[in-house]
Amino acid sequence: MTVVLALKCADGVVMASDSQITDPVRELSYPAQKLHPLGKTAAWGGSGSRAVLHDLEQVFGNEAEAIVEAPDVGRALQDRVLPLLEHHYATFIKDVPGGKPGATPSTYVLAAGYSNGQPFIVDIDPHGLIGHHEVTGFQAVGSGAPMAQQAHALLTHFRMAERSVDYGVVAALRVLDALDASSPSVGGPMDICRITAQSAQHLDEEAVAEVRRRVERWVELERRALDELFD
């Protein structure tokens, strides 16, 4: 199961993902990097066909600045994603003799960050359609996306859109940890990118560990408040 999510805050955007890849055809699970830089002020991640995502990594890596600086980031992403989707779908062999039947390869792409000083959260679905999520302030892709949406809904009363990006980083990790606890196919290490209009900072293991300590403190404060609810 894969989950890649983006969360908008008052002064920044957060992208986060797990690092567990599940191959249902070969019944294998293995770690993989799902978050990638997209220029200096954005990041992207995806779910689905690893072949498509590999090709996208090369394209986005070479054309990141052109994408982020485009007048319409969604169209710029679509222009690069669609040809690769069409190529891979056209060359997909549905029935391999002697092999296990596999699902038609589908790929979702999610990108978030700042373009020309404005925040964006954009996804491209397997049909090549563009989705803009700046107003809702949250989007997730991957087989774990419904669970991520539910976990985020349970945190809406904390009004992350009105808080700083540092709160968003903690909220994103809490959502991923909730999925990790409830689904064996979601697993760490967790990847987090803290994005402002000035830069995109991909957190290292030590920084993620510090964020997790803040998550634990948050949970403890909630537990204490609940203990005192009927006092």
N, C-alpha and C positions, 0 to 999 in steps of 0.2 A: 504494500500500500504506500502511496506517495501523498504527501500534502505539502503544498507550497502556498504561503499566504502573504497578503499585503495589508497593512493597517495604516490609516492616515491619522496623524496627530495634529495638534495645534501648530507646531513649528517643524514638522518633519514627517517622514514616512518610514515604516519598518517593513522589511521583508524577512521571512523566516521559513525554514523547511526542515524536515527530518532528513535522514541520509540513508534510509532503507529502501532498497530496490527489490521487488518481488517479481520473479519470472514464473508465471503460472504454467507455461508450457513445459518448462524444464523443472519446475517445482524447486526453484532455487531462490535464496535471498542473499543479498550482498550489499555492502555499503557503497555509496557513490555520491559525488558532489552534485548538488541540485541547484545551488545558488551561484550565479556568476555575475561579475561586474558588467555594467553597460555604460561605459564612459565613466566620467568622474562623479556624476550625480544621480546615478540610477543603478538598478540591478534587475536581473531577470532569472526566472526559473521555469521549469516545465515538467510535465508528466506525460507518460505514454511511451511511444516508440523511441528506444535509445538511439537508433540509427538516425532518426529525424533530429533528435535533440543534439546529437554529436555534430551533424552538419550545421545546425543553427548556431552552435557555439562558435564554429569557425567563422560564419558569416557575421554574427553579431560582434565578435571580437575584432574583425577587420573594419566594420562600419558603424561602430558604437556611437561615435561623435555625430555622424550624419543622422543617425536615428534620433538621438536625444535632442539635437538642435533643429529637427524638422518642424515646420509649422503645425503638423498633425502627427503626433507620435504613433497613434493607432494606425494611420495609413502607412507610415514608414515601416512599422513592424509587419503589417499585412503584406506589403510589397515584397518583403523578404521571406516571409513564412509560406505564403501560398505556392510559389514555384517548387519549394522543397516538398510540401505536402503532396502536390500533384504528381511529382516525380515518384515519390515513394509509394503512393497509392497505385499508380499506374504499373509499377514493377512488382507489386505484392503478389506472391503465389499463395492462393487460398488453400489448396489441397496438395500437401507434400506426401508422396507415397511413402508409407512406412513410418510416418511421423505423426505426432499428436496434432489434432486440429487446433489452430490458433485463431484468436479473434483478429478481425481486420485492424491493422495498426491505427491507432488514433493518438493525436498529440494535442495537448493544451499548452499554451504559452502564457505566462503572466509576467508583466514588467511593471515596475513602479519606481518613482523617484521624482526628479525635478527636470522640467524642460522649459528653457527660457524663463526661469525663475518661478514657474508655477508647478504645483504638485500634480502627478498623474498616477493613476492605477488603471492599467489596460490589460485585457486578455484577448487572445486569439483562440477561438475554439477549433475543433477538428474540421469544421466546414469552412474555416477561414473568416468567420464573422468576428467583428470587433466589438468588444464590450468595454464601456467606460464606467468606472466605479469610484470616481472622485467624490460624488455626492454621498453615496452610502458609506464610503470610507473603509470598506473591507471587501476583500475577495479572496477566495481560495480555489485552487485547482488540484486535481488528482483524485484518486479513489477515496482519500480521506477528507475531501472537501466538505461533504455534508456534515460530518462530525465536527469539523473545524467551524463551520457556520453555526452549529448549535452551541458549541463552546463559547464562541464569540458573543452569541445572543445572551448567554447567561452572564456576560460581563458588561452589557450595554449600560447598566445603571451607574457604572463607574465613569461614563462619559469620557472615554479616551480621546475623542476628537477635540476635546477642550483642554487636554493636558499636554505636557511637553513630550517630545519623542522618547525621553528616557523612561517615562511611564509606559509608552507603547512597546518598547523593547521588553519590559517585564511582562506585559500582558501577552505579547506574542509567544514568549517562552512558556508562560503558564498554559496557553492553549495547546502548544505542542506537547507539553508534559502530560496534560489531561488525555490527549490522544495516545501517547505512549503507554499510559497506565491502563487504557481501556482496549487497546488493539495490539496484538502481538506482532502485527506486520508494520507498525510504525516504530521506528527506533532511532536512537542517536548515533553519533553525536549530532546535536542540533546546530544548524547554521542560522546566523542572524546577521542582518545588514541594517545598520542605523544610518538613515539618509536625511540630510538637510539640503538646503539650497546651495550650500557651499561644497559638500563632499558626501561620498558614500563610504561608510566605514564598516568593513567586514570584520566582525568580532572574532578574535582568536579563542582558543580553549579557555585560557585564563579569564578573559573578559566574560565569556559565557558562564563560567563557574561563579563569577561575582554576581551576574544577573540572577542566577539560580538562588543564590543566598538571599537576594531581595524578594524573589518569589516565595521562598520559605518564610520570610518575615511577614509578607503580605498575608499568607495563609494563617500564620499564627495570630496576627492581629484580628483577622476575621473570626477565628475560633474563640479568641478572648471576648470579642463583642457578642458573639452568640451565647457564650457562657453567662454573660451579664444581662441578657435580654430580659429575663423575668425578675431581676433583682428589684 
